[in-house]
Amino acid sequence: DAFVRGEDAVLTANFASDQSASTFTGSVALSPDADANIAEFVVNEGAWDGTNLAVTFTLPGATTLPEDADADGLSEMVFSIEQDGRRIIGGVMPISGAV
């Protein structure tokens, strides 16, 4: 499913081991080899409960994203989630809705 322009985009990663000493970051770019990111995720790291650590990455709905260049109602960007500077999750992030 696509994320909806103007609404918070939320991704949650669950870890089955204590990663609470790690630093997590997340970003959005126009392409995998882009020179700069166009947005950063807000990271909320939960507490290790002995079995699970949930880390939530939120791209606020108020984030300014590029226009839908081909007017098909869908913009595609890439996202990267990093742990201690190493990419652990990445992919295409479709955003639906017109500007």
N, C-alpha and C positions, 0 to 999 in steps of 0.2 A: 504494500500500500504506500501511497505517496503521503508525505507530510503536507499540511495545508498552509499556504502562505498566510501570515498574520496570526497563526496559532503557534503555541510552543511546540517545538519538536523535541521529543524526549526519547533517549536511548538509555537502557539500564543494562549494565554488565554485572553478572553475579560470579563471585570467585569462591571456590570451595576450600580455600586456604587463606591464612591471614596475610593479606597484602597491605595492611594499614600503614606500614612504613613507606609505601610507594607514593610517588607523585604522579597523578593522572592529569592529562590534558586532552583536549579535543578541538579540532578545527575543521572548517569547511573551505574548500577552494574550488575554482572553476574547472581545474583539471589536475590529474595526478602530478604533473610536472610544472605546475604554476609557480611563479616566483614568489607569490605572496598569498596568504590566506585572506578570504573575504569576511570571515566571521570566526569567532571562538565560542566554544561551548562553555557554559557555566557548569562547574563540576561540584557535585555534592557526594562526598564519600561517607557512607554509613559506618556504623561500628561493627567490628568483628564480633559475632555472637557465639563463636565456638564452632560453627558449622558453615557460615556464609558471610560474605562481605559484599554488599550491594553498592555499586558506584553508579550514580545517575548523571547523565550528560544532557543538559538542556540548552537548546538554541532558542532564546526568547522570541516570541512572536513579533515583537517590535523590531527585530533585527532587519536592517535594510539588505535585501538580496537583489541580485541583478534581475532586470526585466526579462519577461518571457520573449526572447528575441524572435522566435518563429510563430508566435501567437497561437500555439496549439494547446495552451493551458497548462503546460508542464515545463518546468525548468529542471535540468539535471546538473547537479554538482557532485563533488566527491567529498567524503569525510574521512578523517583519520583520528583514531583514538590511540593515545600513547601512554605507556607506563614507563616512567623513568627514562623518557626520551626515546623509547623503542616503540614502533607501531605494533599494536596487538590486534587491532580491528580496523578495517578500512572497507570502503565500498562506495557505491553510487547512492546519492541522496536525492530522490525525485521530490520536487516541490510543486504542488498543484495550485491553481488559482492565478488569476490575472493580477497585474500590478495596478 
